[in-house]
Amino acid sequence: MAATNYTIVRRNKKTNTILLDELTNKWTYKQALAIAKESATDAFELVCVIESNKIMSKDEKENEKNCAL
């Protein structure tokens, strides 16, 4: 499996805010997931681990859609 950049998505249990932690090195998915689980705290709940290049804001999605036309 190829190594790539990942971002850990966590949710604050008290305020329900989302926290994005970008991993600085390239990892496989299983390694990134293990890092996320090991770095867990009581204050935050693990939501998911996602490839960093797949995270797009709403504006970026709209621009990509308009460029494809």
C-alpha positions as CSV (number, residue, x, y, z in Angstrom):
1,M,0.0,0.0,0.0
2,A,1.3,3.4,-0.9
3,A,2.1,6.0,1.8
4,T,0.4,9.3,1.6
5,N,-0.5,12.3,3.8
6,Y,-3.4,11.9,6.2
7,T,-5.5,14.1,8.4
8,I,-7.0,13.0,11.7
9,V,-10.5,14.3,12.3
10,R,-11.6,14.6,15.9
11,R,-14.6,16.0,17.7
12,N,-14.5,17.8,21.0
13,K,-17.0,16.0,23.3
14,K,-18.0,19.1,25.3
15,T,-18.3,21.7,22.5
16,N,-18.9,19.4,19.5
17,T,-16.3,21.4,17.5
18,I,-14.2,19.6,14.9
19,L,-10.4,19.5,15.1
20,L,-8.2,18.6,12.1
21,D,-4.7,17.3,12.8
22,E,-2.6,16.9,9.7
23,L,0.1,14.3,9.9
24,T,3.4,15.8,8.7
25,N,4.9,12.6,7.3
26,K,3.6,10.1,4.7
27,W,2.0,7.0,6.2
28,T,-0.1,4.1,5.1
29,Y,-3.8,4.1,6.2
30,K,-3.2,1.5,8.9
31,Q,-0.3,3.5,10.3
32,A,-2.2,6.7,10.3
33,L,-5.2,5.0,12.1
34,A,-2.9,3.5,14.7
35,I,-1.4,7.0,15.3
36,A,-4.9,8.5,15.7
37,K,-5.9,5.8,18.2
38,E,-2.7,6.1,20.2
39,S,-3.0,9.9,20.4
40,A,-6.6,9.8,21.6
41,T,-7.6,11.7,24.7
42,D,-10.7,11.8,26.9
43,A,-11.7,15.2,25.6
44,F,-11.8,14.3,21.9
45,E,-13.6,11.5,20.0
46,L,-12.0,10.1,16.8
47,V,-14.2,10.8,13.9
48,C,-12.1,9.5,11.0
49,V,-8.8,9.4,9.2
50,I,-8.8,10.8,5.7
51,E,-6.3,11.5,2.9
52,S,-5.3,15.1,3.2
53,N,-5.6,15.8,-0.6
54,K,-9.3,14.7,-0.5
55,I,-10.3,17.5,2.0
56,M,-11.9,20.4,0.1
57,S,-13.8,23.4,1.3
58,K,-17.2,24.3,-0.2
59,D,-15.7,27.1,-2.4
60,E,-13.0,24.7,-3.8
61,K,-15.7,22.2,-4.8
62,E,-17.7,24.9,-6.5
63,N,-14.7,26.1,-8.4
64,E,-13.8,22.6,-9.5
65,K,-17.4,22.0,-10.7
66,N,-17.3,25.3,-12.7
67,C,-13.9,24.5,-14.3
68,A,-15.2,21.2,-15.5
69,L,-17.9,22.8,-17.5
